[in-house]
Amino acid sequence: MTYRTSMQIVADVLTVTEQTGQEGIKTTSLLTKANLSHSRLEKFVKNLTGAGLINKIKV
């Protein structure tokens, strides 16, 4: 069993969000496709939104 590095996880999250396009992706789908727990995903989303790489849309 090998663990993913933070960079690999960031790449996975960005790849999944890029594949969904402008309409966005729901948290549950992103959790499943990026294979992350909710708490870990929130940390990565916070960092990526802070860096301006993704946008978080509140509904």
PDB file of N, CA, C and O in Angstrom:
ATOM      1  N   MET A   1       0.841  -1.178   0.000  1.00  0.00           N
ATOM      2  CA  MET A   1       0.000   0.000   0.000  1.00  0.00           C
ATOM      3  C   MET A   1       0.888   1.244   0.000  1.00  0.00           C
ATOM      4  O   MET A   1       1.765   1.396   0.850  1.00  0.00           O
ATOM      5  N   THR A   2       0.649   2.112  -0.949  1.00  0.00           N
ATOM      6  CA  THR A   2       1.423   3.347  -1.001  1.00  0.00           C
ATOM      7  C   THR A   2       0.509   4.527  -0.699  1.00  0.00           C
ATOM      8  O   THR A   2      -0.663   4.538  -1.077  1.00  0.00           O
ATOM      9  N   TYR A   3       1.055   5.500  -0.025  1.00  0.00           N
ATOM     10  CA  TYR A   3       0.308   6.697   0.319  1.00  0.00           C
ATOM     11  C   TYR A   3       0.560   7.767  -0.731  1.00  0.00           C
ATOM     12  O   TYR A   3       1.647   7.850  -1.302  1.00  0.00           O
ATOM     13  N   ARG A   4      -0.457   8.582  -0.978  1.00  0.00           N
ATOM     14  CA  ARG A   4      -0.301   9.685  -1.927  1.00  0.00           C
ATOM     15  C   ARG A   4       0.325  10.884  -1.227  1.00  0.00           C
ATOM     16  O   ARG A   4       0.059  11.148  -0.054  1.00  0.00           O
ATOM     17  N   THR A   5       1.139  11.585  -1.951  1.00  0.00           N
ATOM     18  CA  THR A   5       1.701  12.822  -1.416  1.00  0.00           C
ATOM     19  C   THR A   5       0.648  13.924  -1.539  1.00  0.00           C
ATOM     20  O   THR A   5      -0.357  13.765  -2.231  1.00  0.00           O
ATOM     21  N   SER A   6       0.896  15.029  -0.862  1.00  0.00           N
ATOM     22  CA  SER A   6      -0.019  16.169  -0.954  1.00  0.00           C
ATOM     23  C   SER A   6      -0.137  16.660  -2.392  1.00  0.00           C
ATOM     24  O   SER A   6      -1.218  17.044  -2.838  1.00  0.00           O
ATOM     25  N   MET A   7       0.969  16.648  -3.107  1.00  0.00           N
ATOM     26  CA  MET A   7       0.943  17.090  -4.506  1.00  0.00           C
ATOM     27  C   MET A   7       0.091  16.162  -5.374  1.00  0.00           C
ATOM     28  O   MET A   7      -0.598  16.624  -6.283  1.00  0.00           O
ATOM     29  N   GLN A   8       0.137  14.873  -5.100  1.00  0.00           N
ATOM     30  CA  GLN A   8      -0.690  13.933  -5.850  1.00  0.00           C
ATOM     31  C   GLN A   8      -2.171  14.164  -5.559  1.00  0.00           C
ATOM     32  O   GLN A   8      -3.004  14.077  -6.461  1.00  0.00           O
ATOM     33  N   ILE A   9      -2.496  14.458  -4.305  1.00  0.00           N
ATOM     34  CA  ILE A   9      -3.884  14.721  -3.931  1.00  0.00           C
ATOM     35  C   ILE A   9      -4.367  16.007  -4.588  1.00  0.00           C
ATOM     36  O   ILE A   9      -5.482  16.057  -5.107  1.00  0.00           O
ATOM     37  N   VAL A  10      -3.536  17.047  -4.568  1.00  0.00           N
ATOM     38  CA  VAL A  10      -3.887  18.307  -5.232  1.00  0.00           C
ATOM     39  C   VAL A  10      -4.126  18.058  -6.718  1.00  0.00           C
ATOM     40  O   VAL A  10      -5.091  18.570  -7.287  1.00  0.00           O
ATOM     41  N   ALA A  11      -3.268  17.287  -7.336  1.00  0.00           N
ATOM     42  CA  ALA A  11      -3.427  16.966  -8.758  1.00  0.00           C
ATOM     43  C   ALA A  11      -4.741  16.232  -9.003  1.00  0.00           C
ATOM     44  O   ALA A  11      -5.435  16.517  -9.979  1.00  0.00           O
ATOM     45  N   ASP A  12      -5.089  15.293  -8.131  1.00  0.00           N
ATOM     46  CA  ASP A  12      -6.346  14.558  -8.269  1.00  0.00           C
ATOM     47  C   ASP A  12      -7.546  15.495  -8.145  1.00  0.00           C
ATOM     48  O   ASP A  12      -8.481  15.416  -8.943  1.00  0.00           O
ATOM     49  N   VAL A  13      -7.524  16.377  -7.153  1.00  0.00           N
ATOM     50  CA  VAL A  13      -8.637  17.309  -6.937  1.00  0.00           C
ATOM     51  C   VAL A  13      -8.770  18.246  -8.136  1.00  0.00           C
ATOM     52  O   VAL A  13      -9.878  18.478  -8.620  1.00  0.00           O
ATOM     53  N   LEU A  14      -7.660  18.782  -8.613  1.00  0.00           N
ATOM     54  CA  LEU A  14      -7.708  19.690  -9.762  1.00  0.00           C
ATOM     55  C   LEU A  14      -8.166  18.973 -11.029  1.00  0.00           C
ATOM     56  O   LEU A  14      -8.907  19.542 -11.831  1.00  0.00           O
ATOM     57  N   THR A  15      -7.737  17.743 -11.212  1.00  0.00           N
ATOM     58  CA  THR A  15      -8.156  16.970 -12.381  1.00  0.00           C
ATOM     59  C   THR A  15      -9.658  16.734 -12.363  1.00  0.00           C
ATOM     60  O   THR A  15     -10.334  16.910 -13.376  1.00  0.00           O
ATOM     61  N   VAL A  16     -10.175  16.335 -11.211  1.00  0.00           N
ATOM     62  CA  VAL A  16     -11.612  16.071 -11.089  1.00  0.00           C
ATOM     63  C   VAL A  16     -12.412  17.347 -11.320  1.00  0.00           C
ATOM     64  O   VAL A  16     -13.414  17.325 -12.036  1.00  0.00           O
ATOM     65  N   THR A  17     -11.986  18.454 -10.727  1.00  0.00           N
ATOM     66  CA  THR A  17     -12.732  19.706 -10.909  1.00  0.00           C
ATOM     67  C   THR A  17     -12.640  20.201 -12.352  1.00  0.00           C
ATOM     68  O   THR A  17     -13.597  20.775 -12.871  1.00  0.00           O
ATOM     69  N   GLU A  18     -11.509  19.985 -12.994  1.00  0.00           N
ATOM     70  CA  GLU A  18     -11.364  20.393 -14.394  1.00  0.00           C
ATOM     71  C   GLU A  18     -12.285  19.574 -15.297  1.00  0.00           C
ATOM     72  O   GLU A  18     -12.855  20.107 -16.249  1.00  0.00           O
ATOM     73  N   GLN A  19     -12.431  18.298 -15.006  1.00  0.00           N
ATOM     74  CA  GLN A  19     -13.260  17.418 -15.825  1.00  0.00           C
ATOM     75  C   GLN A  19     -14.739  17.774 -15.741  1.00  0.00           C
ATOM     76  O   GLN A  19     -15.494  17.500 -16.675  1.00  0.00           O
ATOM     77  N   THR A  20     -15.163  18.383 -14.631  1.00  0.00           N
ATOM     78  CA  THR A  20     -16.581  18.717 -14.472  1.00  0.00           C
ATOM     79  C   THR A  20     -16.946  20.006 -15.183  1.00  0.00           C
ATOM     80  O   THR A  20     -18.120  20.233 -15.477  1.00  0.00           O
ATOM     81  N   GLY A  21     -15.976  20.849 -15.464  1.00  0.00           N
ATOM     82  CA  GLY A  21     -16.230  22.071 -16.216  1.00  0.00           C
ATOM     83  C   GLY A  21     -16.802  23.195 -15.368  1.00  0.00           C
ATOM     84  O   GLY A  21     -16.673  23.196 -14.144  1.00  0.00           O
ATOM     85  N   GLN A  22     -17.437  24.152 -16.036  1.00  0.00           N
ATOM     86  CA  GLN A  22     -17.933  25.365 -15.393  1.00  0.00           C
ATOM     87  C   GLN A  22     -19.099  25.111 -14.440  1.00  0.00           C
ATOM     88  O   GLN A  22     -19.316  25.898 -13.518  1.00  0.00           O
ATOM     89  N   GLU A  23     -19.845  24.043 -14.640  1.00  0.00           N
ATOM     90  CA  GLU A  23     -21.017  23.792 -13.797  1.00  0.00           C
ATOM     91  C   GLU A  23     -20.652  23.370 -12.380  1.00  0.00           C
ATOM     92  O   GLU A  23     -21.499  23.406 -11.488  1.00  0.00           O
ATOM     93  N   GLY A  24     -19.417  22.977 -12.164  1.00  0.00           N
ATOM     94  CA  GLY A  24     -18.960  22.627 -10.821  1.00  0.00           C
ATOM     95  C   GLY A  24     -19.258  21.187 -10.451  1.00  0.00           C
ATOM     96  O   GLY A  24     -19.812  20.420 -11.239  1.00  0.00           O
ATOM     97  N   ILE A  25     -18.872  20.840  -9.223  1.00  0.00           N
ATOM     98  CA  ILE A  25     -19.060  19.483  -8.721  1.00  0.00           C
ATOM     99  C   ILE A  25     -19.478  19.566  -7.264  1.00  0.00           C
ATOM    100  O   ILE A  25     -19.007  20.426  -6.520  1.00  0.00           O
ATOM    101  N   LYS A  26     -20.353  18.676  -6.868  1.00  0.00           N
ATOM    102  CA  LYS A  26     -20.799  18.647  -5.472  1.00  0.00           C
ATOM    103  C   LYS A  26     -19.736  17.977  -4.612  1.00  0.00           C
ATOM    104  O   LYS A  26     -18.928  17.177  -5.085  1.00  0.00           O
ATOM    105  N   THR A  27     -19.766  18.330  -3.337  1.00  0.00           N
ATOM    106  CA  THR A  27     -18.760  17.835  -2.398  1.00  0.00           C
ATOM    107  C   THR A  27     -18.708  16.310  -2.378  1.00  0.00           C
ATOM    108  O   THR A  27     -17.626  15.725  -2.399  1.00  0.00           O
ATOM    109  N   THR A  28     -19.869  15.669  -2.337  1.00  0.00           N
ATOM    110  CA  THR A  28     -19.908  14.210  -2.253  1.00  0.00           C
ATOM    111  C   THR A  28     -19.250  13.562  -3.466  1.00  0.00           C
ATOM    112  O   THR A  28     -18.506  12.591  -3.327  1.00  0.00           O
ATOM    113  N   SER A  29     -19.519  14.092  -4.640  1.00  0.00           N
ATOM    114  CA  SER A  29     -18.903  13.545  -5.854  1.00  0.00           C
ATOM    115  C   SER A  29     -17.396  13.749  -5.846  1.00  0.00           C
ATOM    116  O   SER A  29     -16.635  12.865  -6.241  1.00  0.00           O
ATOM    117  N   LEU A  30     -16.976  14.925  -5.391  1.00  0.00           N
ATOM    118  CA  LEU A  30     -15.542  15.206  -5.324  1.00  0.00           C
ATOM    119  C   LEU A  30     -14.857  14.291  -4.312  1.00  0.00           C
ATOM    120  O   LEU A  30     -13.749  13.815  -4.558  1.00  0.00           O
ATOM    121  N   LEU A  31     -15.509  14.042  -3.178  1.00  0.00           N
ATOM    122  CA  LEU A  31     -14.962  13.123  -2.170  1.00  0.00           C
ATOM    123  C   LEU A  31     -14.716  11.745  -2.777  1.00  0.00           C
ATOM    124  O   LEU A  31     -13.657  11.144  -2.597  1.00  0.00           O
ATOM    125  N   THR A  32     -15.716  11.267  -3.495  1.00  0.00           N
ATOM    126  CA  THR A  32     -15.640   9.928  -4.071  1.00  0.00           C
ATOM    127  C   THR A  32     -14.580   9.842  -5.164  1.00  0.00           C
ATOM    128  O   THR A  32     -13.754   8.929  -5.168  1.00  0.00           O
ATOM    129  N   LYS A  33     -14.607  10.798  -6.089  1.00  0.00           N
ATOM    130  CA  LYS A  33     -13.692  10.737  -7.230  1.00  0.00           C
ATOM    131  C   LYS A  33     -12.243  11.002  -6.843  1.00  0.00           C
ATOM    132  O   LYS A  33     -11.328  10.452  -7.456  1.00  0.00           O
ATOM    133  N   ALA A  34     -12.026  11.847  -5.824  1.00  0.00           N
ATOM    134  CA  ALA A  34     -10.658  12.133  -5.374  1.00  0.00           C
ATOM    135  C   ALA A  34     -10.219  11.173  -4.271  1.00  0.00           C
ATOM    136  O   ALA A  34      -9.060  11.187  -3.858  1.00  0.00           O
ATOM    137  N   ASN A  35     -11.145  10.338  -3.793  1.00  0.00           N
ATOM    138  CA  ASN A  35     -10.867   9.336  -2.762  1.00  0.00           C
ATOM    139  C   ASN A  35     -10.291   9.972  -1.495  1.00  0.00           C
ATOM    140  O   ASN A  35      -9.204   9.612  -1.042  1.00  0.00           O
ATOM    141  N   LEU A  36     -11.050  10.936  -0.928  1.00  0.00           N
ATOM    142  CA  LEU A  36     -10.628  11.635   0.283  1.00  0.00           C
ATOM    143  C   LEU A  36     -11.746  11.640   1.305  1.00  0.00           C
ATOM    144  O   LEU A  36     -12.919  11.497   0.962  1.00  0.00           O
ATOM    145  N   SER A  37     -11.371  11.806   2.568  1.00  0.00           N
ATOM    146  CA  SER A  37     -12.370  12.010   3.610  1.00  0.00           C
ATOM    147  C   SER A  37     -12.816  13.465   3.561  1.00  0.00           C
ATOM    148  O   SER A  37     -12.140  14.305   2.967  1.00  0.00           O
ATOM    149  N   HIS A  38     -13.937  13.762   4.175  1.00  0.00           N
ATOM    150  CA  HIS A  38     -14.469  15.124   4.154  1.00  0.00           C
ATOM    151  C   HIS A  38     -13.509  16.109   4.809  1.00  0.00           C
ATOM    152  O   HIS A  38     -13.291  17.202   4.287  1.00  0.00           O
ATOM    153  N   SER A  39     -12.936  15.733   5.940  1.00  0.00           N
ATOM    154  CA  SER A  39     -12.038  16.657   6.644  1.00  0.00           C
ATOM    155  C   SER A  39     -10.779  16.955   5.822  1.00  0.00           C
ATOM    156  O   SER A  39     -10.321  18.097   5.783  1.00  0.00           O
ATOM    157  N   ARG A  40     -10.226  15.945   5.174  1.00  0.00           N
ATOM    158  CA  ARG A  40      -9.029  16.173   4.337  1.00  0.00           C
ATOM    159  C   ARG A  40      -9.374  16.999   3.113  1.00  0.00           C
ATOM    160  O   ARG A  40      -8.609  17.876   2.712  1.00  0.00           O
ATOM    161  N   LEU A  41     -10.530  16.717   2.518  1.00  0.00           N
ATOM    162  CA  LEU A  41     -10.935  17.477   1.339  1.00  0.00           C
ATOM    163  C   LEU A  41     -11.111  18.950   1.683  1.00  0.00           C
ATOM    164  O   LEU A  41     -10.688  19.813   0.914  1.00  0.00           O
ATOM    165  N   GLU A  42     -11.723  19.254   2.816  1.00  0.00           N
ATOM    166  CA  GLU A  42     -11.938  20.648   3.210  1.00  0.00           C
ATOM    167  C   GLU A  42     -10.617  21.400   3.345  1.00  0.00           C
ATOM    168  O   GLU A  42     -10.529  22.568   2.965  1.00  0.00           O
ATOM    169  N   LYS A  43      -9.599  20.747   3.879  1.00  0.00           N
ATOM    170  CA  LYS A  43      -8.284  21.388   4.004  1.00  0.00           C
ATOM    171  C   LYS A  43      -7.701  21.707   2.630  1.00  0.00           C
ATOM    172  O   LYS A  43      -7.162  22.793   2.414  1.00  0.00           O
ATOM    173  N   PHE A  44      -7.811  20.762   1.712  1.00  0.00           N
ATOM    174  CA  PHE A  44      -7.272  20.984   0.372  1.00  0.00           C
ATOM    175  C   PHE A  44      -8.075  22.039  -0.379  1.00  0.00           C
ATOM    176  O   PHE A  44      -7.499  22.870  -1.081  1.00  0.00           O
ATOM    177  N   VAL A  45      -9.393  22.015  -0.241  1.00  0.00           N
ATOM    178  CA  VAL A  45     -10.232  23.015  -0.906  1.00  0.00           C
ATOM    179  C   VAL A  45      -9.916  24.406  -0.375  1.00  0.00           C
ATOM    180  O   VAL A  45      -9.854  25.365  -1.143  1.00  0.00           O
ATOM    181  N   LYS A  46      -9.716  24.520   0.927  1.00  0.00           N
ATOM    182  CA  LYS A  46      -9.372  25.820   1.522  1.00  0.00           C
ATOM    183  C   LYS A  46      -8.061  26.342   0.941  1.00  0.00           C
ATOM    184  O   LYS A  46      -7.962  27.515   0.583  1.00  0.00           O
ATOM    185  N   ASN A  47      -7.066  25.483   0.849  1.00  0.00           N
ATOM    186  CA  ASN A  47      -5.769  25.886   0.293  1.00  0.00           C
ATOM    187  C   ASN A  47      -5.865  26.239  -1.193  1.00  0.00           C
ATOM    188  O   ASN A  47      -5.262  27.214  -1.642  1.00  0.00           O
ATOM    189  N   LEU A  48      -6.613  25.455  -1.943  1.00  0.00           N
ATOM    190  CA  LEU A  48      -6.726  25.699  -3.384  1.00  0.00           C
ATOM    191  C   LEU A  48      -7.543  26.951  -3.688  1.00  0.00           C
ATOM    192  O   LEU A  48      -7.230  27.676  -4.632  1.00  0.00           O
ATOM    193  N   THR A  49      -8.585  27.214  -2.902  1.00  0.00           N
ATOM    194  CA  THR A  49      -9.349  28.447  -3.107  1.00  0.00           C
ATOM    195  C   THR A  49      -8.529  29.655  -2.692  1.00  0.00           C
ATOM    196  O   THR A  49      -8.607  30.706  -3.328  1.00  0.00           O
ATOM    197  N   GLY A  50      -7.750  29.519  -1.640  1.00  0.00           N
ATOM    198  CA  GLY A  50      -6.880  30.608  -1.206  1.00  0.00           C
ATOM    199  C   GLY A  50      -5.828  30.952  -2.247  1.00  0.00           C
ATOM    200  O   GLY A  50      -5.430  32.109  -2.381  1.00  0.00           O
ATOM    201  N   ALA A  51      -5.380  29.942  -2.981  1.00  0.00           N
ATOM    202  CA  ALA A  51      -4.382  30.150  -4.031  1.00  0.00           C
ATOM    203  C   ALA A  51      -5.021  30.599  -5.347  1.00  0.00           C
ATOM    204  O   ALA A  51      -4.321  30.926  -6.305  1.00  0.00           O
ATOM    205  N   GLY A  52      -6.343  30.612  -5.385  1.00  0.00           N
ATOM    206  CA  GLY A  52      -7.040  31.040  -6.596  1.00  0.00           C
ATOM    207  C   GLY A  52      -7.113  29.985  -7.683  1.00  0.00           C
ATOM    208  O   GLY A  52      -7.398  30.302  -8.838  1.00  0.00           O
ATOM    209  N   LEU A  53      -6.859  28.734  -7.328  1.00  0.00           N
ATOM    210  CA  LEU A  53      -6.874  27.665  -8.329  1.00  0.00           C
ATOM    211  C   LEU A  53      -8.271  27.109  -8.577  1.00  0.00           C
ATOM    212  O   LEU A  53      -8.563  26.626  -9.671  1.00  0.00           O
ATOM    213  N   ILE A  54      -9.138  27.176  -7.562  1.00  0.00           N
ATOM    214  CA  ILE A  54     -10.529  26.760  -7.716  1.00  0.00           C
ATOM    215  C   ILE A  54     -11.417  27.775  -7.006  1.00  0.00           C
ATOM    216  O   ILE A  54     -10.955  28.545  -6.164  1.00  0.00           O
ATOM    217  N   ASN A  55     -12.692  27.763  -7.358  1.00  0.00           N
ATOM    218  CA  ASN A  55     -13.678  28.619  -6.702  1.00  0.00           C
ATOM    219  C   ASN A  55     -14.669  27.746  -5.965  1.00  0.00           C
ATOM    220  O   ASN A  55     -15.061  26.689  -6.459  1.00  0.00           O
ATOM    221  N   LYS A  56     -15.074  28.181  -4.795  1.00  0.00           N
ATOM    222  CA  LYS A  56     -16.077  27.465  -4.022  1.00  0.00           C
ATOM    223  C   LYS A  56     -17.380  28.233  -4.150  1.00  0.00           C
ATOM    224  O   LYS A  56     -17.442  29.422  -3.837  1.00  0.00           O
ATOM    225  N   ILE A  57     -18.419  27.553  -4.610  1.00  0.00           N
ATOM    226  CA  ILE A  57     -19.722  28.180  -4.806  1.00  0.00           C
ATOM    227  C   ILE A  57     -20.652  27.690  -3.707  1.00  0.00           C
ATOM    228  O   ILE A  57     -20.895  26.491  -3.568  1.00  0.00           O
ATOM    229  N   LYS A  58     -21.168  28.635  -2.929  1.00  0.00           N
ATOM    230  CA  LYS A  58     -22.126  28.279  -1.878  1.00  0.00           C
ATOM    231  C   LYS A  58     -23.530  28.420  -2.434  1.00  0.00           C
ATOM    232  O   LYS A  58     -23.880  29.439  -3.030  1.00  0.00           O
ATOM    233  N   VAL A  59     -24.335  27.371  -2.230  1.00  0.00           N
ATOM    234  CA  VAL A  59     -25.706  27.372  -2.748  1.00  0.00           C
ATOM    235  C   VAL A  59     -26.674  27.627  -1.629  1.00  0.00           C
ATOM    236  O   VAL A  59     -27.883  27.666  -1.856  1.00  0.00           O
TER     237      VAL A  59
END
